[in-house]
């Protein structure tokens, strides 16, 4: 069984979509750009999705893959014009230009899969308890002093990542990469806004567990 699947409508497969891929010793299968083909390849290590010609279909497949299907990470192949419209909300793990050299393609696939494996490892820690705060990774719930908090997904992921590294100063750039993803184009102010909202929901009794380290980032004080 192949490790990767290339989803495309091109008859020539990788030679037409991502020529640099043909120069790598990777076991790649080809599948059509359909949701049924996506569902049939959920056990693959990664999916390479051809988004050069039809961005609407590419976006729909990316969103389907990162929704209920729980598909492997997706490397979205684009032409230069496609980068102007692609967004983090699509759900692709990474993007690559169709003319990218083999070394870049291999590096992007490797890092994409490493990040996916790291996320699986983090979720294996089902419950994290520190400083009177209980974080349940399976149920996506947080309790502070026994009180259930109403957090958004990003607020939950932000708190969970900080709590997983108690006492460590985490930069805003690292939090953007780990919580929002490497292909997020927003600024570091996004982190500050979410931290402010998170502290408000923690209430004065627990908001001090997240300390601000001036000009650097934030620290979880257990």
C-alpha positions as CSV (number, residue, x, y, z in Angstrom):
1,X,0.0,0.0,0.0
2,X,1.2,3.5,-0.9
3,X,2.0,6.1,1.8
4,X,0.7,9.0,-0.2
5,X,-2.2,9.7,-2.5
6,X,-2.3,12.4,-5.2
7,X,-5.8,13.6,-5.9
8,X,-6.1,15.1,-9.3
9,X,-8.1,15.1,-12.5
10,X,-4.9,15.1,-14.6
11,X,-4.3,11.8,-16.6
12,X,-0.6,12.3,-16.3
13,X,-0.7,12.4,-12.5
14,X,2.3,13.9,-10.7
15,X,4.1,14.7,-14.0
16,X,1.4,17.3,-14.7
17,X,0.6,18.4,-11.2
18,X,3.9,18.4,-9.2
19,X,6.8,17.4,-11.5
20,X,9.3,17.5,-8.7
21,X,7.4,14.7,-7.0
22,X,8.3,12.3,-9.8
23,X,12.0,12.7,-8.8
24,X,11.5,11.4,-5.3
25,X,11.4,7.8,-4.2
26,X,8.0,8.1,-2.6
27,X,5.2,5.5,-3.1
28,X,2.4,7.6,-4.4
29,X,-1.0,6.5,-5.7
30,X,-3.4,8.6,-7.8
31,X,-7.0,9.2,-7.1
32,X,-9.7,11.5,-8.6
33,X,-10.9,14.8,-7.0
34,X,-14.0,13.3,-5.4
35,X,-15.2,13.0,-1.8
36,X,-15.6,9.2,-2.3
37,X,-11.9,8.9,-3.3
38,X,-11.1,11.0,-0.3
39,X,-13.0,8.7,2.0
40,X,-11.3,5.7,0.5
41,X,-7.8,7.1,1.4
42,X,-8.2,8.0,5.0
43,X,-5.5,5.5,6.0
44,X,-2.8,7.2,3.9
45,X,0.1,9.0,5.6
46,X,-0.7,12.2,3.7
47,X,-2.8,13.6,0.8
48,X,-1.5,15.8,-2.0
49,X,-4.4,17.7,-3.4
50,X,-4.3,19.4,-6.9
51,X,-5.8,22.8,-6.5
52,X,-4.3,24.5,-9.5
53,X,-7.3,24.5,-11.8
54,X,-10.4,24.3,-9.5
55,X,-10.0,26.2,-6.2
56,X,-13.6,25.8,-5.3
57,X,-13.4,22.0,-5.4
58,X,-10.1,22.1,-3.7
59,X,-11.5,24.1,-0.8
60,X,-14.6,21.8,-0.5
61,X,-12.4,18.7,-0.3
62,X,-10.0,20.3,2.2
63,X,-12.9,21.2,4.4
64,X,-14.5,17.8,4.1
65,X,-11.1,16.2,5.0
66,X,-10.6,18.2,8.1
67,X,-14.2,17.8,9.2
68,X,-15.9,14.6,10.2
69,X,-13.7,12.5,8.0
70,X,-10.6,13.0,10.1
71,X,-8.4,12.6,7.0
72,X,-4.6,12.7,7.1
73,X,-2.8,16.1,6.5
74,X,-3.2,17.7,3.1
75,X,-0.5,19.3,1.0
76,X,-2.4,21.7,-1.4
77,X,-0.7,22.2,-4.7
78,X,-1.3,25.7,-6.2
79,X,-0.2,28.0,-9.0
80,X,1.0,31.4,-8.0
81,X,-2.4,33.0,-8.3
82,X,-4.0,30.6,-5.9
83,X,-2.0,31.9,-2.9
84,X,-3.9,35.1,-3.0
85,X,-7.2,33.4,-2.1
86,X,-6.2,30.3,0.0
87,X,-7.0,30.7,3.7
88,X,-6.3,28.8,6.9
89,X,-10.0,28.1,7.2
90,X,-9.7,25.7,4.2
91,X,-8.0,23.2,6.5
92,X,-4.9,22.3,4.4
93,X,-1.9,21.5,6.5
94,X,0.5,23.1,4.0
95,X,0.7,24.6,0.5
96,X,3.3,24.2,-2.2
97,X,3.8,25.8,-5.6
98,X,3.4,23.3,-8.5
99,X,6.9,24.0,-9.7
100,X,8.6,23.4,-6.3
101,X,11.8,21.4,-6.4
102,X,12.0,17.9,-5.0
103,X,13.8,18.8,-1.8
104,X,11.2,21.4,-0.9
105,X,8.3,18.9,-1.6
106,X,10.0,16.2,0.5
107,X,10.6,18.7,3.4
108,X,7.1,20.0,3.4
109,X,5.6,16.4,3.4
110,X,8.0,15.4,6.2
111,X,7.2,18.4,8.4
112,X,3.5,18.2,7.7
113,X,3.4,14.6,8.8
114,X,5.6,15.3,11.9
115,X,3.2,18.0,13.0
116,X,0.3,15.7,12.6
117,X,2.0,13.0,14.6
118,X,2.9,15.5,17.3
119,X,-0.8,16.5,17.6
120,X,-1.8,12.9,18.0
121,X,0.8,12.6,20.8
122,X,-0.6,15.6,22.5
123,X,-4.2,14.4,22.4
124,X,-3.0,11.1,23.9
125,X,-2.7,13.0,27.2
126,X,-6.4,12.9,27.9
127,X,-6.6,15.0,31.0
128,X,-4.1,17.7,32.2
129,X,-4.6,19.1,35.7
130,X,-2.7,22.0,37.0
131,X,-3.2,25.1,39.2
132,X,-6.9,24.1,39.8
133,X,-7.6,23.8,36.1
134,X,-8.6,20.6,34.5
135,X,-8.2,20.2,30.7
136,X,-9.9,17.2,29.0
137,X,-8.5,16.7,25.5
138,X,-11.0,14.1,24.5
139,X,-14.1,16.0,25.6
140,X,-12.6,19.4,24.7
141,X,-13.7,20.8,28.0
142,X,-11.9,22.9,30.6
143,X,-12.9,23.3,34.3
144,X,-11.5,26.0,36.6
145,X,-12.2,25.2,40.3
146,X,-14.8,22.8,39.1
147,X,-16.6,25.4,37.0
148,X,-17.0,24.5,33.3
149,X,-15.7,27.2,31.0
150,X,-17.3,28.1,27.7
151,X,-14.2,28.3,25.4
152,X,-13.8,28.5,21.7
153,X,-11.7,25.9,19.9
154,X,-8.7,28.3,19.6
155,X,-9.0,29.3,23.2
156,X,-9.0,25.7,24.3
157,X,-6.0,24.8,22.1
158,X,-4.1,27.9,23.3
159,X,-4.7,27.0,27.0
160,X,-3.9,23.3,26.4
161,X,-0.6,24.1,24.7
162,X,0.5,26.5,27.4
163,X,-0.5,24.0,30.1
164,X,1.4,21.3,28.4
165,X,4.6,23.4,28.8
166,X,4.4,24.7,32.4
167,X,7.0,27.2,33.4
168,X,8.2,27.7,29.8
169,X,8.1,31.1,28.1
170,X,6.3,30.5,24.8
171,X,6.7,33.2,22.1
172,X,3.8,34.6,20.2
173,X,5.3,33.2,17.0
174,X,5.5,29.7,18.4
175,X,1.9,29.9,19.6
176,X,0.8,31.1,16.1
177,X,2.5,28.1,14.6
178,X,1.3,25.5,17.0
179,X,-2.3,26.7,17.5
180,X,-3.1,28.4,14.3
181,X,-0.8,26.5,11.9
182,X,2.2,27.2,9.8
183,X,0.1,28.6,6.9
184,X,-1.6,31.3,9.1
185,X,-1.0,34.7,7.7
186,X,-2.3,36.8,10.6
187,X,-0.1,38.8,13.0
188,X,0.9,38.1,16.6
189,X,-1.8,40.4,17.9
190,X,-4.2,37.5,17.3
191,X,-2.5,35.7,20.2
192,X,-2.8,38.7,22.5
193,X,-6.5,39.0,21.7
194,X,-7.2,35.3,22.4
195,X,-5.1,35.5,25.7
196,X,-7.2,38.5,26.9
197,X,-10.4,36.6,26.2
198,X,-9.1,33.5,27.8
199,X,-8.1,35.3,31.0
200,X,-11.5,36.9,31.2
201,X,-13.2,33.5,31.0
202,X,-10.8,32.1,33.6
203,X,-12.0,34.8,36.1
204,X,-9.7,36.7,38.5
205,X,-9.3,33.6,40.6
206,X,-7.4,31.7,37.8
207,X,-6.3,34.3,35.2
208,X,-2.9,34.7,36.8
209,X,-1.9,31.2,35.7
210,X,-1.1,32.8,32.3
211,X,1.7,35.3,32.8
212,X,2.9,37.8,30.2
213,X,6.6,37.9,29.6
214,X,7.2,41.4,28.1
215,X,8.3,41.5,24.5
216,X,8.5,37.7,24.4
217,X,5.3,35.8,24.9
218,X,3.4,34.0,27.6
219,X,4.0,31.4,30.4
220,X,1.7,29.0,32.2
221,X,2.4,29.1,35.9
222,X,1.3,25.9,37.5
